[in-house]
């Protein structure tokens, strides 16, 4: 039974509304993988292309944002693997039926809540994450100079700090 | 909560690294790439013997197979000199009245398939690409979009 790909329930205006609502989140998620601007643009565009080829996904408007962000994450991960020279099959298809529910909360309001959690962290976590967030193009060597830390410690420290921040956020959400 | 979601939210909360207008414009334009009434051809994960074209000396090449509505569409891509070439075969051969449309988000090119269903297009920008088979009396069949890096 062929999929109905006629998009009878959405028009250009509704589509542009979706873009206005979600493209900022999609871009931020793609860039969070450390992708260049060009690769992040490809990841975001890929997610929108998945939507036009996957009309079923739009039948649940309540979940469309989570679906778009989840799909962007999937495309960004694939492009990130390619950028690292790893084999990344384009035949693996994201499970479009199961958008990640946590993707739905990625927005500026939630971001401001996370900033408040970040302020609870000590140094060097607070400064390291702040630098990493505010300067997406910064390399570990530049951050190491700014924080006077060994360059080899930046990656592990960032991972540890992000884990602590995630724990704080999840603790807040559990209350 | 995935780390990249936290990082994305932090950037959004700070207004850092906003989405470029070009990315938003490209997203709006994607709506025009839908294929009304079209049948999506999903990927078939099988080994396809090389032979549709030579990929010697190219930056990236690979054959992908897609299938839907009784059609098989094999697509081979290569990038050379910064331009993408797309070649392939539709089987069974769709006949002389069929048209094969090779699309990128920026440009599409239409070809008449050969008697054996082969087609080829050169000079496309690398990036996302999809192939559509238009046959009189049938719904168009389109492949999933695939990404071809420069």
Interface residues (C-beta under 8 A of the other chain):
Chain A: X2 X3 X5 X6 X7 X12 X15 X16 X19 X20 X23 X24 X25 X26 X27 X28 X29 X31 X32 X33 X37 X40 X41 X42 X44 X45 X46 X48 X49 X50 X51 X52 X53 X54 X69 X73 X75 X76 X78 X79 X82 X90 X91 X93 X100 X102 X103 X105 X106 X107 X108 X109 X110 X111 X112 X113 X114 X115 X118 X129 X132 X133 X134 X136 X162 X163 X165 X166 X169 X170
Chain B: X1 X2 X3 X4 X5 X6 X7 X8 X9 X10 X11 X12 X13 X14 X15 X16 X17 X18 X19 X20 X22 X23 X24 X26 X27 X28 X30 X31 X32 X33 X34 X35 X36 X37 X38 X39 X40 X42 X43 X45 X64 X68 X69 X105 X127 X128 X130 X139 X142 X144 X145 X146 X147 X149
